[in-house]
Amino acid sequence: MLSITDISSPSSKLLLEFQEHTAIITINNPAANTWDEESLPALQEIIQQLNQCAEIYALVITGQGEKFFSAGADLKLFADGDKARARKMARLFGEAFETLGRYRGVSIAAINGYAMGGGLECALACDLRIAEEHAHMALPEASVGLLPCAGGTQNLPWLVGEGWAKRMILCGERVNAETALKIGLIEEIVAPGDSKAQAIALAARVARQSPSSVTACKKLIMAARGNPMQLVLPKEREYFVDLFDTEDQKEGVNAFLDKRKADWKNK
């Protein structure tokens, strides 16, 4: 296992900081916080490191500045029609955001502005999304002859339903924060400049839960996407019993009985 002092960002385009049991990643690639061949593998590496750190229970990801969470990929990369480059970028986007989606803790996107294309796909890969009042979200790839290739066509319908997913992907509809909340794309709207602080506050609530339990619960919730309920229900019972092999289970029950705060060890 790694400690917090062992974890660092391999790229200046992703700033990494820690606050108690929460890791905070800030996309730092002005002017629009686009993702590229450097930052996508860096995100994957950071998540892999966090998965090996028992001290960190939650992750917040946000964008630098006041205007952009992330505008996704720089379209200049695809202007010459190079299929080899397109295949490489699609792979990098997919690997990075799928790794984010499999993060063992709770991931929260603090959407501080425009989340477009791959920027929105990054937020969709997170467990929860908080957006500022001025934020706008879209998957406009089809308007430039492309398609969302980093989970957008799969994650968006799960959150908002097929109808709204088709409006956003097939019709190119951009939604503001109010509409995003209404359709279930985000869970909360906050004032401009407040998304990071609110996401950190939500992450602090995660730290009150047993991290061992949270990891098991997240696996079960995500399993509901691709499996019939009758296949997952037995796993639910198995995971419940498996928690009795952890220190957190004993600590949690006894802390409750002793009327004190639990001291989680994430093991």
Summary of the structure (lengths in Angstrom):
residues: 267
radius of gyration: 18.9
end to end distance: 11.0
largest distance: 66.2
contacts: 892
relative contact order: 0.12
helix: 48%
strand: 18%
